[in-house]
Amino acid sequence: MVRFTSKNNEDKDPESLDGSLSASAAEAEGILPKQERRGSMSGKQKRRTLDFIFQVHAIWAGITGPVALVSPHLFEVFMNFEEAAKDNCGRLNEQTHTIIRLYGALILAQSWLVWRTRSVPDPFVRKIFVQGYFLCFGLTTLVLTHQQLYSSQWSIYNWPIILLFAVFTGIYGWFLATKRIFEYDLEDVARS
């Protein structure tokens, strides 16, 4: 809970008896925004930026998840499992399709989670999602880049997919590095 005080009370202890913070202490803690600089984005615009990032992420995952469920052989091309199919490894091909379909189910479920998180006003929940996706996309980018560089089986056509994961890593990393906790809050956006 944030308590606004008058100028006469600012020199007193920033924490009141009920545990609330004065406006200056809350600003110092990063809970309240400092005065916006001329020409910078408003708090409302900054909060909506995360919603846009979540929306793009959800739409992309909403497309790729069902594709993996319905047509796993398209993902096989990326993972170079078509070579195993050429070698008459029917059992491997069947297992590969199952694994890709399970991955597609996870992608589709995450699409729904990200889409629904856009309407969650709690800044801590929204920040946890950003941290989780930064970690997820960052590790995925590292694993795929390592495999691309050190495996003779991988194709140059995998680089656009790796670049896409790197872009999502960069976007979520940028948001973590440059945004304070109040910018994750939706309540002010909902009120306006």
Backbone as a chain_set.jsonl record, in Angstrom:
{"seq": "MVRFTSKNNEDKDPESLDGSLSASAAEAEGILPKQERRGSMSGKQKRRTLDFIFQVHAIWAGITGPVALVSPHLFEVFMNFEEAAKDNCGRLNEQTHTIIRLYGALILAQSWLVWRTRSVPDPFVRKIFVQGYFLCFGLTTLVLTHQQLYSSQWSIYNWPIILLFAVFTGIYGWFLATKRIFEYDLEDVARS", "coords": {"N": [[0.847, -1.165, 0.0], [0.614, 2.18, -0.874], [1.267, 5.339, 0.437], [0.545, 8.682, 0.068], [2.241, 11.608, 0.947], [2.367, 14.903, 2.37], [4.517, 17.741, 1.611], [5.479, 18.615, 4.033], [5.643, 16.378, 5.619], [7.526, 14.76, 4.457], [10.131, 14.594, 5.423], [10.019, 12.93, 7.534], [10.053, 9.573, 8.925], [9.996, 7.217, 6.305], [8.418, 4.942, 6.429], [5.296, 4.273, 7.655], [3.316, 3.667, 10.625], [1.457, 1.744, 9.845], [2.761, 0.339, 7.921], [2.827, 1.293, 5.337], [4.287, 3.073, 2.562], [5.823, 6.284, 2.078], [5.33, 8.63, -0.618], [7.794, 9.486, -1.724], [9.57, 7.556, -0.733], [8.46, 5.281, -1.888], [8.897, 5.867, -4.563], [11.674, 5.833, -4.606], [12.085, 3.139, -4.076], [11.32, 2.067, -6.425], [8.686, 1.472, -6.86], [6.792, 3.4, -7.485], [6.494, 5.422, -10.405], [9.084, 7.659, -11.551], [9.006, 11.158, -12.363], [7.885, 11.563, -15.652], [10.003, 11.978, -18.477], [10.156, 14.575, -20.905], [8.885, 13.717, -24.063], [9.234, 10.988, -23.695], [7.831, 7.649, -23.521], [4.534, 7.256, -22.236], [3.412, 5.988, -19.032], [1.215, 4.376, -19.445], [1.528, 3.622, -22.146], [3.901, 2.151, -21.95], [3.094, 0.01, -20.369], [1.304, -1.187, -22.069], [2.993, -2.073, -24.026], [4.104, -4.493, -23.148], [1.795, -6.037, -23.231], [1.431, -6.12, -25.987], [3.73, -7.543, -26.762], [3.178, -9.993, -25.483], [0.874, -10.617, -26.942], [1.792, -10.979, -29.627], [3.517, -13.138, -29.179], [1.653, -15.063, -28.236], [0.004, -15.397, -30.493], [1.84, -16.369, -32.397], [2.625, -18.767, -31.114], [0.114, -19.925, -31.022], [-0.28, -20.587, -33.633], [1.916, -22.263, -34.375], [1.756, -24.361, -32.501], [-0.689, -25.971, -33.019], [0.061, -26.756, -35.625], [2.24, -28.422, -35.131], [0.912, -30.426, -33.726], [-0.923, -31.465, -35.614], [0.532, -31.865, -37.965], [3.229, -33.242, -37.67], [5.412, -33.937, -39.246], [6.33, -31.667, -40.523], [7.833, -30.377, -38.578], [9.755, -32.255, -38.305], [11.44, -31.855, -40.451], [12.857, -29.559, -39.708], [14.214, -30.594, -37.503], [15.732, -32.493, -38.707], [14.956, -35.167, -38.871], [14.07, -36.499, -41.042], [16.047, -37.883, -42.278], [16.384, -40.176, -40.729], [13.977, -41.411, -41.289], [14.346, -42.045, -43.951], [16.135, -44.067, -43.701], [14.616, -46.248, -43.146], [13.627, -46.395, -40.51], [11.112, -46.917, -39.035], [10.002, -47.148, -36.465], [11.42, -45.203, -34.986], [10.571, -42.959, -36.37], [7.854, -42.951, -35.715], [7.987, -42.556, -32.925], [9.234, -40.085, -32.927], [7.238, -38.473, -34.102], [5.347, -38.597, -32.049], [6.691, -37.301, -29.934], [7.021, -34.748, -31.06], [4.348, -34.026, -31.335], [3.598, -33.917, -28.637], [5.191, -31.774, -27.849], [3.981, -29.835, -29.427], [1.508, -29.707, -28.15], [2.284, -28.526, -25.72], [3.185, -26.048, -26.692], [0.81, -24.993, -27.714], [-0.715, -24.836, -25.354], [0.829, -22.977, -23.917], [0.415, -20.779, -25.505], [-2.243, -20.137, -24.921], [-1.948, -19.543, -22.183], [-0.236, -17.261, -22.26], [-1.831, -15.519, -23.711], [-4.004, -15.167, -21.953], [-2.68, -14.049, -19.784], [-2.32, -11.459, -20.502], [-4.471, -10.051, -19.516], [-4.157, -10.059, -16.805], [-3.803, -8.161, -13.932], [-1.84, -8.107, -11.956], [1.382, -7.089, -11.266], [3.582, -8.639, -10.485], [3.044, -11.283, -11.27], [2.943, -10.943, -14.025], [5.591, -10.132, -14.463], [6.942, -12.442, -13.706], [6.176, -14.171, -15.761], [7.512, -12.916, -17.898], [10.188, -13.242, -17.068], [10.312, -16.043, -17.055], [9.862, -16.67, -19.79], [12.028, -15.352, -20.944], [14.138, -16.894, -19.934], [13.402, -19.434, -21.005], [13.385, -18.984, -23.867], [15.977, -18.047, -24.16], [17.624, -20.226, -23.332], [16.745, -22.124, -25.19], [17.626, -20.933, -27.569], [20.409, -21.055, -27.141], [20.842, -23.875, -27.02], [19.937, -24.742, -29.578], [21.638, -23.229, -31.235], [24.14, -24.223, -30.501], [23.824, -26.905, -31.35], [23.475, -26.466, -34.069], [25.953, -25.416, -34.805], [27.814, -27.42, -34.123], [27.034, -29.888, -35.119], [27.001, -32.177, -37.776], [24.747, -32.878, -39.064], [22.837, -30.884, -39.209], [21.055, -28.271, -40.917], [21.586, -25.317, -42.957], [19.235, -23.998, -43.195], [18.043, -23.919, -40.754], [18.778, -21.667, -39.382], [17.003, -19.346, -39.587], [14.924, -20.085, -37.798], [16.331, -20.337, -35.41], [17.138, -17.696, -35.18], [14.634, -16.496, -34.771], [13.989, -17.466, -32.187], [16.083, -16.207, -30.838], [15.364, -13.531, -31.192], [12.965, -13.373, -29.697], [14.122, -13.901, -27.209], [15.742, -11.624, -26.939], [13.764, -9.588, -26.899], [12.227, -10.182, -24.571], [14.337, -10.068, -22.737], [15.144, -7.399, -23.014], [12.882, -6.157, -21.991], [12.983, -7.012, -19.32], [15.399, -5.848, -18.5], [15.022, -3.105, -18.789], [12.613, -2.234, -17.689], [10.765, -1.221, -14.848], [9.061, -2.514, -11.933], [6.49, -1.309, -11.696], [5.756, -0.871, -14.291], [4.781, -3.203, -15.214], [2.28, -3.371, -14.289], [-1.213, -3.504, -14.744], [-3.427, -2.23, -13.751], [-3.641, 0.599, -13.743], [-3.884, 1.078, -16.458], [-6.291, -0.17, -17.012], [-8.044, 1.45, -15.593], [-7.976, 3.822, -17.006]], "CA": [[0.0, 0.0, 0.0], [1.4, 3.396, -0.99], [0.616, 6.481, 1.07], [1.102, 9.943, -0.379], [2.383, 12.537, 2.066], [2.605, 16.292, 1.984], [5.927, 18.109, 1.699], [5.848, 18.785, 5.441], [5.867, 15.069, 6.24], [8.496, 13.965, 3.716], [11.371, 14.39, 6.155], [9.797, 11.926, 8.575], [10.324, 8.185, 8.562], [9.181, 6.863, 5.152], [7.479, 3.875, 6.751], [4.366, 4.656, 8.71], [3.009, 2.576, 11.546], [0.698, 0.684, 9.185], [3.635, -0.347, 6.975], [2.769, 1.882, 4.006], [5.43, 3.906, 2.226], [5.544, 7.622, 1.566], [5.494, 8.687, -2.068], [9.215, 9.573, -2.067], [10.18, 6.25, -0.452], [7.955, 4.354, -2.898], [9.585, 6.191, -5.801], [13.052, 5.357, -4.447], [12.051, 1.679, -4.134], [10.957, 1.65, -7.767], [7.282, 1.089, -6.911], [6.119, 4.471, -8.222], [7.351, 5.968, -11.463], [9.575, 9.015, -11.42], [8.374, 12.054, -13.323], [8.204, 11.21, -17.028], [10.74, 12.974, -19.228], [9.469, 15.046, -22.104], [9.153, 12.9, -25.238], [9.298, 9.557, -23.409], [6.534, 6.989, -23.546], [3.778, 7.356, -20.991], [3.31, 4.73, -18.3], [0.182, 3.589, -20.108], [2.124, 3.041, -23.351], [4.878, 1.154, -21.545], [2.365, -1.168, -19.908], [0.697, -1.829, -23.242], [4.059, -2.704, -24.793], [4.169, -5.888, -22.716], [0.614, -6.7, -23.783], [1.684, -6.373, -27.406], [4.7, -8.639, -26.819], [2.425, -11.206, -25.156], [-0.057, -10.912, -28.035], [2.567, -11.549, -30.733], [3.963, -14.451, -28.712], [0.499, -15.966, -28.189], [-0.435, -15.698, -31.865], [2.851, -17.254, -32.996], [2.493, -20.095, -30.487], [-1.196, -20.444, -31.411], [-0.157, -21.134, -34.997], [2.878, -23.37, -34.441], [1.315, -25.491, -31.68], [-1.559, -26.87, -33.783], [0.797, -27.336, -36.757], [3.012, -29.551, -34.595], [-0.034, -31.485, -33.376], [-1.574, -32.042, -36.792], [1.481, -32.198, -39.027], [4.563, -33.283, -37.052], [6.496, -34.104, -40.22], [6.899, -30.351, -40.827], [8.86, -30.122, -37.573], [10.817, -33.225, -38.567], [12.381, -31.251, -41.394], [13.731, -28.699, -38.927], [15.049, -31.397, -36.611], [16.471, -33.419, -39.561], [14.579, -36.55, -38.643], [13.711, -37.154, -42.296], [17.14, -38.81, -42.579], [16.073, -41.439, -40.064], [12.858, -42.014, -42.02], [14.913, -42.611, -45.183], [16.858, -45.288, -43.331], [13.597, -47.23, -42.758], [13.489, -46.472, -39.058], [9.708, -46.608, -38.809], [9.735, -46.983, -35.039], [11.948, -43.901, -34.607], [9.693, -41.973, -36.972], [6.631, -42.951, -34.901], [8.327, -41.929, -31.653], [9.501, -38.685, -33.218], [5.935, -37.814, -34.265], [4.722, -38.482, -30.729], [7.404, -36.26, -29.19], [6.693, -33.462, -31.675], [2.954, -33.718, -30.979], [3.605, -33.49, -27.23], [5.749, -30.417, -27.857], [2.928, -28.983, -29.982], [0.508, -29.504, -27.098], [2.851, -27.542, -24.803], [3.197, -24.749, -27.36], [-0.57, -24.511, -27.766], [-1.103, -24.464, -23.985], [1.513, -21.732, -23.561], [-0.271, -19.717, -26.244], [-3.414, -19.769, -24.132], [-1.465, -18.9, -20.947], [0.268, -15.924, -22.559], [-2.976, -14.697, -24.112], [-4.777, -14.849, -20.752], [-1.855, -13.221, -18.9], [-2.474, -10.068, -20.923], [-5.519, -9.398, -18.726], [-3.831, -10.154, -15.38], [-3.265, -6.865, -13.518], [-0.777, -8.241, -10.954], [2.674, -6.889, -11.924], [4.533, -9.707, -10.154], [2.719, -12.422, -12.135], [3.359, -10.578, -15.383], [7.05, -10.146, -14.507], [7.36, -13.845, -13.65], [6.041, -14.686, -17.124], [8.599, -12.351, -18.697], [11.413, -13.924, -16.654], [10.24, -17.431, -17.52], [10.054, -16.744, -21.238], [13.41, -14.981, -21.228], [14.933, -18.096, -19.668], [13.018, -20.463, -21.967], [13.87, -18.671, -25.206], [17.431, -17.944, -24.117], [18.196, -21.581, -23.321], [16.436, -22.749, -26.479], [18.549, -20.353, -28.543], [21.749, -21.618, -26.907], [20.862, -25.3, -27.388], [19.836, -24.88, -31.029], [22.857, -22.684, -31.842], [25.198, -25.223, -30.269], [23.581, -28.052, -32.231], [23.69, -26.01, -35.448], [27.38, -25.204, -35.046], [28.666, -28.585, -33.87], [26.49, -31.129, -35.672], [27.095, -32.24, -39.241], [23.42, -33.24, -39.565], [21.912, -29.751, -39.229], [21.04, -27.536, -42.176], [21.645, -23.856, -42.89], [17.852, -23.515, -43.154], [17.617, -23.823, -39.356], [19.147, -20.369, -38.827], [15.855, -18.442, -39.343], [14.213, -20.516, -36.587], [17.196, -19.951, -34.29], [17.042, -16.235, -35.101], [13.343, -16.177, -34.163], [14.132, -17.681, -30.744], [16.974, -15.159, -30.329], [14.597, -12.282, -31.158], [12.106, -13.433, -28.513], [15.013, -13.757, -26.056], [16.112, -10.215, -26.86], [12.609, -8.772, -26.519], [11.937, -10.393, -23.15], [15.493, -9.572, -21.992], [15.05, -5.937, -23.014], [11.825, -5.748, -21.069], [13.488, -7.228, -17.956], [16.502, -4.944, -18.188], [14.687, -1.686, -18.86], [11.318, -1.897, -17.088], [10.623, -1.416, -13.411], [7.896, -3.331, -11.613], [5.214, -0.625, -11.917], [5.434, -0.917, -15.71], [4.106, -4.468, -15.479], [0.953, -3.264, -13.685], [-2.28, -3.177, -15.678], [-4.566, -1.581, -13.116], [-3.752, 1.986, -14.209], [-4.347, 1.031, -17.843], [-7.712, -0.532, -16.97], [-8.803, 2.58, -15.078], [-8.024, 4.942, -17.949]], "C": [[0.893, 1.228, 0.0], [0.602, 4.543, -0.401], [1.319, 7.73, 0.565], [1.135, 10.905, 0.798], [2.573, 13.943, 1.531], [4.091, 16.583, 2.118], [6.387, 18.225, 3.145], [6.187, 17.459, 6.103], [6.955, 14.257, 5.556], [9.777, 13.707, 4.495], [11.22, 13.383, 7.283], [10.123, 10.54, 8.044], [9.426, 7.76, 7.404], [8.187, 5.741, 5.437], [6.584, 4.331, 7.887], [4.09, 3.45, 9.595], [2.248, 1.445, 10.882], [1.504, -0.018, 8.094], [3.605, 0.238, 5.574], [3.971, 2.801, 3.812], [4.974, 5.294, 1.828], [5.791, 7.6, 0.059], [6.971, 8.725, -2.456], [9.922, 8.241, -1.813], [9.731, 5.224, -1.485], [8.643, 4.599, -4.236], [11.021, 5.67, -5.754], [13.123, 3.844, -4.549], [11.71, 1.171, -5.524], [9.506, 1.217, -7.889], [6.483, 2.121, -7.689], [7.053, 4.998, -9.297], [7.866, 7.344, -11.099], [8.877, 9.854, -12.479], [8.837, 11.68, -14.725], [8.988, 12.339, -17.694], [9.947, 13.367, -20.466], [9.867, 14.165, -23.291], [9.23, 11.406, -24.955], [7.894, 8.97, -23.436], [5.842, 7.167, -22.204], [3.758, 5.991, -20.315], [2.301, 3.796, -18.94], [0.74, 2.897, -21.352], [3.111, 1.935, -22.999], [4.195, -0.138, -21.096], [1.754, -1.923, -21.081], [1.739, -2.492, -24.134], [4.163, -4.18, -24.428], [2.962, -6.659, -23.227], [0.811, -7.032, -25.255], [2.672, -7.529, -27.58], [3.999, -9.963, -26.522], [1.495, -11.599, -26.306], [0.669, -11.552, -29.217], [3.026, -12.965, -30.384], [2.814, -15.461, -28.753], [0.023, -16.345, -29.587], [0.545, -16.648, -32.546], [2.737, -18.673, -32.424], [1.152, -20.733, -30.852], [-1.215, -21.008, -32.82], [0.739, -22.36, -35.004], [2.46, -24.581, -33.613], [0.402, -26.453, -32.431], [-0.862, -27.501, -34.991], [1.6, -28.548, -36.284], [2.096, -30.72, -34.223], [-0.554, -32.225, -34.606], [-0.57, -32.558, -37.818], [2.912, -32.246, -38.486], [5.704, -33.437, -38.052], [7.081, -32.766, -40.663], [7.988, -29.975, -39.828], [10.022, -31.092, -37.736], [11.88, -32.641, -39.483], [13.365, -30.364, -40.641], [14.699, -29.519, -38.081], [15.863, -32.447, -37.364], [16.178, -34.879, -39.27], [14.177, -37.252, -39.929], [14.801, -38.126, -42.737], [16.881, -40.173, -41.959], [14.939, -42.157, -40.786], [13.357, -42.654, -43.31], [15.631, -43.922, -44.905], [15.912, -46.385, -42.85], [13.518, -47.444, -41.255], [12.061, -46.074, -38.7], [9.389, -46.357, -37.354], [10.225, -45.625, -34.541], [11.041, -42.789, -35.136], [8.401, -41.849, -36.169], [6.87, -42.253, -33.555], [8.585, -40.434, -31.832], [8.19, -37.912, -33.373], [5.25, -37.614, -32.92], [5.377, -37.358, -29.923], [7.07, -34.878, -29.753], [5.261, -33.068, -31.344], [2.845, -33.278, -29.515], [4.147, -32.064, -27.107], [4.717, -29.431, -28.4], [1.837, -28.699, -28.961], [1.005, -28.472, -26.083], [2.85, -26.134, -25.415], [1.79, -24.162, -27.394], [-1.053, -24.068, -26.384], [-0.432, -23.157, -23.561], [0.902, -20.561, -24.311], [-1.472, -19.215, -25.452], [-2.991, -19.038, -22.854], [-1.01, -17.466, -21.203], [-0.893, -15.003, -22.929], [-3.764, -14.256, -22.883], [-3.996, -13.942, -19.789], [-1.95, -11.755, -19.28], [-3.502, -9.337, -20.07], [-5.271, -9.475, -17.214], [-3.2, -8.834, -14.93], [-2.069, -6.952, -12.561], [0.597, -8.118, -11.619], [3.676, -8.007, -11.635], [4.291, -10.942, -11.015], [3.201, -12.141, -13.554], [4.886, -10.594, -15.51], [7.59, -11.578, -14.455], [7.241, -14.482, -15.029], [7.171, -14.186, -18.009], [9.916, -13.049, -18.35], [11.446, -15.36, -17.173], [10.477, -17.56, -19.013], [11.434, -16.285, -21.664], [14.318, -16.196, -21.037], [14.66, -19.185, -20.704], [13.602, -20.198, -23.349], [15.388, -18.547, -25.241], [18.1, -19.311, -24.147], [17.933, -22.307, -24.636], [17.377, -22.241, -27.559], [19.947, -20.936, -28.382], [21.839, -23.069, -27.357], [20.844, -25.462, -28.907], [21.067, -24.334, -31.738], [24.015, -23.653, -31.674], [25.039, -26.4, -31.222], [23.853, -27.675, -33.687], [25.179, -25.902, -35.765], [28.21, -26.485, -34.979], [28.119, -29.904, -34.388], [26.588, -31.076, -37.192], [25.727, -32.522, -39.866], [22.489, -32.042, -39.751], [22.108, -28.913, -40.479], [21.143, -26.033, -41.938], [20.244, -23.257, -42.795], [17.306, -23.429, -41.724], [17.897, -22.449, -38.76], [17.964, -19.413, -38.659], [15.062, -18.801, -38.078], [15.019, -20.114, -35.349], [17.141, -18.434, -34.097], [15.723, -15.802, -34.459], [13.395, -16.363, -32.641], [15.029, -16.602, -30.122], [16.244, -13.819, -30.236], [13.676, -12.266, -29.941], [12.939, -13.304, -27.231], [15.379, -12.29, -25.857], [14.968, -9.328, -26.402], [12.305, -8.929, -25.035], [13.096, -9.91, -22.28], [15.493, -8.058, -21.907], [14.012, -5.472, -22.011], [12.296, -5.927, -19.625], [14.536, -6.192, -17.57], [16.074, -3.479, -18.086], [13.41, -1.293, -18.132], [11.335, -2.173, -15.594], [9.268, -2.054, -13.148], [6.575, -2.619, -11.889], [4.803, -0.685, -13.388], [4.794, -2.239, -16.118], [2.646, -4.419, -15.029], [-0.08, -2.815, -14.708], [-3.397, -2.351, -15.053], [-4.74, -0.141, -13.568], [-4.268, 2.039, -15.636], [-5.845, 0.745, -17.864], [-8.565, 0.638, -16.508], [-8.928, 3.709, -16.079], [-8.772, 4.616, -19.212]], "O": [[1.832, 1.31, 0.792], [-0.583, 4.708, -0.693], [2.544, 7.828, 0.627], [0.17, 11.004, 1.556], [2.905, 14.132, 0.361], [4.842, 15.777, 2.668], [7.55, 17.964, 3.451], [6.956, 17.434, 7.064], [7.283, 13.166, 6.022], [10.448, 12.702, 4.256], [12.208, 13.022, 7.923], [10.43, 10.365, 6.864], [8.209, 7.918, 7.493], [7.192, 5.62, 4.723], [7.061, 4.726, 8.951], [4.576, 2.35, 9.335], [2.372, 0.294, 11.303], [0.971, -0.891, 7.409], [4.296, -0.272, 4.692], [4.59, 3.248, 4.778], [3.874, 5.47, 1.304], [6.388, 6.662, -0.468], [7.368, 8.066, -3.417], [10.783, 7.841, -2.597], [10.526, 4.388, -1.914], [8.94, 3.652, -4.964], [11.524, 5.132, -6.74], [14.11, 3.308, -5.052], [11.8, -0.03, -5.782], [9.12, 0.651, -8.911], [5.597, 1.766, -8.467], [8.27, 5.017, -9.113], [7.182, 8.112, -10.423], [8.235, 9.32, -13.383], [10.031, 11.501, -14.965], [8.679, 13.515, -17.501], [9.168, 12.577, -20.999], [11.05, 13.899, -23.498], [9.287, 10.617, -25.898], [6.9, 9.694, -23.383], [6.493, 7.22, -21.161], [4.048, 4.97, -20.939], [2.497, 2.581, -18.977], [0.458, 1.722, -21.588], [3.157, 0.903, -23.667], [4.657, -1.237, -21.403], [1.698, -3.153, -21.078], [1.405, -3.381, -24.918], [4.298, -5.027, -25.311], [3.093, -7.819, -23.619], [0.406, -8.099, -25.716], [2.479, -8.392, -28.437], [4.205, -10.946, -27.233], [1.349, -12.784, -26.608], [0.207, -12.56, -29.753], [2.93, -13.876, -31.206], [2.98, -16.577, -29.245], [-0.324, -17.5, -29.83], [0.137, -17.613, -33.192], [2.752, -19.653, -33.169], [1.065, -21.954, -30.978], [-2.077, -21.82, -33.157], [0.374, -23.39, -35.572], [2.773, -25.713, -33.98], [0.691, -27.649, -32.478], [-1.151, -28.643, -35.347], [1.635, -29.577, -36.958], [2.475, -31.879, -34.39], [-0.613, -33.454, -34.629], [-0.807, -33.578, -38.465], [3.722, -31.378, -38.812], [6.846, -33.102, -37.738], [8.217, -32.725, -41.134], [8.964, -29.322, -40.196], [11.149, -30.784, -37.348], [13.072, -32.9, -39.314], [14.567, -30.406, -40.901], [15.873, -29.17, -37.961], [16.604, -33.211, -36.746], [17.055, -35.732, -39.408], [13.964, -38.464, -39.929], [14.532, -39.075, -43.474], [17.128, -41.204, -42.585], [14.945, -43.385, -40.883], [12.846, -43.696, -43.72], [15.721, -44.785, -45.778], [16.349, -47.347, -42.219], [13.356, -48.574, -40.795], [11.835, -45.009, -38.125], [8.603, -45.467, -37.029], [9.536, -44.964, -33.764], [10.776, -41.806, -34.444], [7.908, -40.739, -35.968], [6.046, -41.456, -33.108], [8.201, -39.622, -30.99], [8.051, -36.815, -32.832], [4.639, -36.573, -32.682], [4.682, -36.555, -29.3], [6.859, -33.937, -28.988], [4.988, -31.894, -31.096], [2.081, -32.367, -29.196], [3.617, -31.252, -26.348], [4.593, -28.318, -27.889], [1.302, -27.591, -28.906], [0.228, -27.63, -25.632], [2.549, -25.154, -24.734], [1.601, -22.974, -27.133], [-1.723, -23.043, -26.258], [-1.063, -22.321, -22.914], [0.878, -19.447, -23.787], [-1.687, -18.009, -25.331], [-3.599, -18.035, -22.481], [-1.36, -16.558, -20.449], [-0.934, -13.847, -22.51], [-4.151, -13.091, -22.782], [-4.598, -13.153, -19.06], [-1.682, -10.888, -18.447], [-3.414, -8.119, -19.915], [-6.094, -9.002, -16.43], [-2.176, -8.423, -15.477], [-1.358, -5.963, -12.379], [0.948, -8.953, -12.453], [4.535, -8.29, -12.471], [5.248, -11.585, -11.446], [3.797, -13.004, -14.199], [5.42, -11.017, -16.535], [8.594, -11.884, -15.1], [8.113, -15.253, -15.428], [7.731, -14.956, -18.791], [10.678, -13.408, -19.247], [12.47, -15.832, -17.665], [11.203, -18.449, -19.457], [11.964, -16.784, -22.656], [15.164, -16.486, -21.883], [15.597, -19.793, -21.223], [14.236, -21.073, -23.939], [16.018, -18.899, -26.239], [19.043, -19.525, -24.909], [18.8, -23.022, -25.137], [17.871, -23.02, -28.373], [20.598, -21.274, -29.37], [22.81, -23.455, -28.007], [21.635, -26.224, -29.463], [21.505, -24.905, -32.736], [24.784, -23.875, -32.609], [26.011, -26.842, -31.833], [24.398, -28.475, -34.447], [25.614, -26.254, -36.861], [29.2, -26.62, -35.698], [28.704, -30.951, -34.112], [26.292, -30.053, -37.81], [25.574, -32.412, -41.082], [21.447, -32.175, -40.393], [23.206, -28.857, -41.032], [20.826, -25.54, -40.855], [20.091, -22.117, -42.355], [16.208, -22.913, -41.518], [17.316, -22.096, -37.734], [17.92, -18.709, -37.65], [14.585, -17.913, -37.372], [14.465, -19.617, -34.369], [17.101, -17.952, -32.964], [15.698, -14.843, -33.687], [12.902, -15.518, -31.895], [14.767, -16.138, -29.012], [16.478, -13.053, -29.301], [13.609, -11.264, -29.229], [12.503, -12.666, -26.273], [15.332, -11.778, -24.738], [15.173, -8.413, -25.604], [12.144, -7.94, -24.321], [12.863, -9.39, -21.189], [15.804, -7.49, -20.861], [14.232, -4.512, -21.273], [12.029, -5.065, -18.788], [14.553, -5.715, -16.435], [16.702, -2.699, -17.369], [13.152, -0.1, -17.974], [11.837, -3.198, -15.132], [8.425, -2.124, -14.043], [5.613, -3.276, -12.287], [3.618, -0.562, -13.699], [4.317, -2.377, -17.245], [1.865, -5.315, -15.349], [0.147, -1.861, -15.452], [-4.239, -1.819, -15.778], [-5.87, 0.307, -13.761], [-5.013, 2.953, -15.989], [-6.584, 1.347, -18.643], [-9.691, 0.805, -16.977], [-9.884, 4.482, -16.018], [-8.892, 5.466, -20.095]]}, "num_chains": 1, "name": "protein.A"}
